[in-house]
Amino acid sequence: MGLSRKSKKELRKLQKHAAKVWESQQVLLGESGKVAREAGHQLGRFSREDLVPAVQDGYNKYAAPYVDKSVKYSNRFLSNKVVPAAGAVVGGALSVWDAAGDTRDRLAKGKGFELDAHKYAKRAEKYGKQASKRLSKKLPSQHDGIGAGGVIAIILGVVAAAGVAYAAWQTLRADDELWVADDPLRAPDA
């Protein structure tokens, strides 16, 4: 069964029209790709120029004072409470070690057992002060610059920017990508 001349002519006309539509669709997809790339560039600029400074200002305004206070308090607590207590414990342990060594030496020399509490208390205090000085030198000093809170704020800013980028990509991507042919320049056969 053959097609009439009129049907063949209409079919060729329809095929030419389909090819024109296909070509215009390919051009449209190319333009939408350019728009998506430009949107990505604009989003990056927005992130660099507006979002990051806003997050940093918010951190500096709301979180930084509390972080600074907690760092100062923890350093003060370590310096005033923990280090002296650890020094006293170390000093007491070294004093007991000395007392045991002195007693062992006295017994070995045949001089007998003697306990001079005042002498060992002075040694314990001396060893405690030395241990406190050594421990306080090992404490971290207060430093300027970005700390843990700043890192957390930057991470949150990056995550927010990624969320905005993902939302923009979802909005701008074509939902009908599935029917676009692999060969973009060839029109479908009718």
Backbone torsions as a table, in degrees:
resi	resn	phi	psi	omega
1	MET	NA	116.9	-177.4
2	GLY	-98.8	158.7	178.3
3	LEU	-88.6	148.2	177.5
4	SER	-73.7	165.3	-179.8
5	ARG	-60.7	-40.8	179.9
6	LYS	-63.9	-42.2	179.5
7	SER	-66.0	-41.0	178.8
8	LYS	-64.2	-40.2	179.4
9	LYS	-63.6	-45.6	178.5
10	GLU	-64.0	-37.7	178.8
11	LEU	-65.6	-42.4	176.9
12	ARG	-65.1	-40.2	178.6
13	LYS	-62.8	-43.0	178.7
14	LEU	-65.7	-37.8	179.0
15	GLN	-67.0	-41.0	176.8
16	LYS	-63.4	-41.0	178.3
17	HIS	-63.6	-42.8	178.5
18	ALA	-62.3	-38.6	178.5
19	ALA	-65.2	-40.6	178.2
20	LYS	-64.7	-43.1	178.6
21	VAL	-62.9	-43.0	179.4
22	TRP	-60.0	-44.5	-180.0
23	GLU	-64.7	-44.3	179.2
24	SER	-65.3	-33.2	177.9
25	GLN	-67.1	-39.1	178.2
26	GLN	-64.7	-40.5	177.0
27	VAL	-62.9	-43.6	179.1
28	LEU	-61.5	-42.2	178.0
29	LEU	-64.4	-38.7	176.4
30	GLY	-62.7	-44.0	178.6
31	GLU	-64.8	-40.2	179.4
32	SER	-66.0	-32.4	174.5
33	GLY	-63.3	-42.1	177.7
34	LYS	-62.6	-41.9	179.0
35	VAL	-62.8	-41.9	179.9
36	ALA	-64.1	-41.8	177.9
37	ARG	-63.2	-43.7	179.2
38	GLU	-63.7	-38.4	176.7
39	ALA	-62.5	-38.5	176.7
40	GLY	-63.5	-41.9	177.7
41	HIS	-63.9	-43.4	179.1
42	GLN	-64.3	-38.3	178.4
43	LEU	-65.2	-40.6	176.3
44	GLY	-62.5	-43.4	178.2
45	ARG	-62.3	-44.7	178.8
46	PHE	-59.7	-41.8	179.9
47	SER	-63.2	-46.6	-178.5
48	ARG	-67.7	-44.0	-170.6
49	GLU	-90.2	-29.2	-174.3
50	ASP	-114.8	-48.5	-172.2
51	LEU	-71.4	-50.0	-177.5
52	VAL	-62.2	-46.7	177.0
53	PRO	-62.0	-36.1	178.9
54	ALA	-66.1	-40.7	178.1
55	VAL	-66.1	-41.6	178.7
56	GLN	-64.8	-41.9	177.5
57	ASP	-62.5	-43.3	178.0
58	GLY	-62.2	-42.7	177.5
59	TYR	-62.4	-48.5	-178.5
60	ASN	-63.0	-33.9	-177.2
61	LYS	-79.5	-41.9	-171.5
62	TYR	-105.0	-43.5	-172.2
63	ALA	-94.2	-38.6	-173.6
64	ALA	-57.3	-42.7	179.8
65	PRO	-60.2	-38.8	-179.2
66	TYR	-73.3	-36.8	177.2
67	VAL	-65.4	-43.5	179.0
68	ASP	-62.7	-43.2	178.6
69	LYS	-61.8	-42.8	-178.4
70	SER	-67.9	-36.2	177.7
71	VAL	-66.0	-44.6	178.5
72	LYS	-63.1	-42.7	-179.7
73	TYR	-64.6	-43.2	-178.8
74	SER	-66.9	-38.4	175.9
75	ASN	-64.4	-42.0	178.9
76	ARG	-64.5	-41.8	179.4
77	PHE	-63.1	-44.0	178.1
78	LEU	-62.7	-44.8	-176.8
79	SER	-69.1	-40.7	-173.6
80	ASN	-91.9	-24.7	-174.9
81	LYS	-114.7	-54.6	-171.8
82	VAL	-72.4	-48.4	-176.8
83	VAL	-63.2	-46.4	177.7
84	PRO	-63.4	-37.8	179.2
85	ALA	-66.3	-43.9	177.7
86	ALA	-64.4	-38.9	177.0
87	GLY	-62.7	-40.6	178.5
88	ALA	-65.5	-40.8	179.0
89	VAL	-64.6	-46.3	179.1
90	VAL	-63.9	-42.7	178.6
91	GLY	-61.8	-42.3	177.9
92	GLY	-64.0	-40.9	179.9
93	ALA	-65.1	-42.8	178.7
94	LEU	-67.6	-35.1	177.4
95	SER	-65.0	-42.6	177.0
96	VAL	-64.0	-39.2	177.8
97	TRP	-61.3	-44.7	177.5
98	ASP	-63.1	-44.4	-179.5
99	ALA	-60.8	-42.6	178.7
100	ALA	-64.8	-40.6	178.8
101	GLY	-65.8	-43.1	178.6
102	ASP	-63.1	-42.7	-179.0
103	THR	-65.9	-40.6	178.4
104	ARG	-62.6	-42.6	177.9
105	ASP	-63.9	-42.8	-180.0
106	ARG	-63.4	-42.7	-179.9
107	LEU	-67.9	-35.9	179.3
108	ALA	-67.1	-33.0	-179.9
109	LYS	-84.6	-6.2	178.8
110	GLY	81.6	20.1	-178.3
111	LYS	-88.5	-10.8	178.0
112	GLY	92.6	-173.0	-175.1
113	PHE	-99.1	127.3	178.8
114	GLU	-137.6	138.9	179.6
115	LEU	-127.4	109.0	177.3
116	ASP	-106.0	95.6	-174.5
117	ALA	-63.3	-37.6	-178.0
118	HIS	-63.7	-42.3	-179.5
119	LYS	-63.4	-43.6	-178.4
120	TYR	-74.0	-28.2	175.7
121	ALA	-67.1	-40.5	176.8
122	LYS	-63.1	-42.1	178.7
123	ARG	-63.8	-42.0	179.7
124	ALA	-61.3	-41.3	179.1
125	GLU	-65.8	-41.6	179.8
126	LYS	-63.6	-47.1	179.3
127	TYR	-65.6	-36.0	178.4
128	GLY	-63.8	-42.0	178.8
129	LYS	-65.3	-41.7	179.1
130	GLN	-63.5	-43.3	-179.5
131	ALA	-66.4	-38.3	178.4
132	SER	-63.4	-42.4	178.9
133	LYS	-62.8	-43.8	-179.3
134	ARG	-65.8	-41.1	179.6
135	LEU	-68.1	-38.4	-179.4
136	SER	-68.6	-27.9	175.9
137	LYS	-68.3	-27.5	-177.9
138	LYS	-85.3	-6.0	177.6
139	LEU	-67.8	144.0	177.1
140	PRO	-68.5	138.6	178.5
141	SER	-84.8	157.1	177.7
142	GLN	-69.4	127.8	-178.8
143	HIS	-125.0	151.8	176.4
144	ASP	-91.5	152.9	178.7
145	GLY	126.9	-171.5	-176.4
146	ILE	-79.5	133.8	179.3
147	GLY	-111.3	-159.9	-178.4
148	ALA	-63.2	-40.2	179.1
149	GLY	-63.2	-39.6	177.6
150	GLY	-64.7	-40.1	178.0
151	VAL	-63.4	-43.8	179.1
152	ILE	-62.2	-42.4	179.7
153	ALA	-63.8	-40.0	178.5
154	ILE	-66.0	-41.7	178.5
155	ILE	-62.0	-43.5	178.0
156	LEU	-62.9	-38.5	177.5
157	GLY	-64.6	-41.3	178.7
158	VAL	-66.0	-40.9	178.5
159	VAL	-64.2	-40.7	177.9
160	ALA	-64.3	-42.1	178.5
161	ALA	-64.5	-39.0	177.6
162	ALA	-65.2	-37.9	177.2
163	GLY	-63.7	-42.3	178.0
164	VAL	-65.1	-42.4	179.4
165	ALA	-63.3	-41.7	179.4
166	TYR	-64.9	-42.1	178.9
167	ALA	-63.6	-41.3	178.2
168	ALA	-65.3	-41.0	179.0
169	TRP	-64.0	-43.3	178.8
170	GLN	-62.9	-36.2	-179.4
171	THR	-71.6	-40.6	-173.1
172	LEU	-88.8	-14.9	-178.1
173	ARG	-74.0	152.9	-178.4
174	ALA	-82.4	130.9	178.7
175	ASP	-78.6	-19.2	-176.4
176	ASP	-101.3	34.3	179.8
177	GLU	-66.2	-23.4	-172.0
178	LEU	-65.9	-29.9	-176.1
179	TRP	-93.7	-2.3	179.0
180	VAL	-74.4	129.7	-176.1
181	ALA	-73.4	158.1	177.8
182	ASP	-68.3	-35.1	179.5
183	ASP	-95.5	98.1	-170.2
184	PRO	-71.4	-17.2	-174.4
185	LEU	-98.3	-11.2	-176.6
186	ARG	-96.1	128.0	179.6
187	ALA	-78.5	151.1	-179.7
188	PRO	-69.2	148.8	177.8
189	ASP	-76.4	138.6	-179.5
190	ALA	-98.0	NA	NA
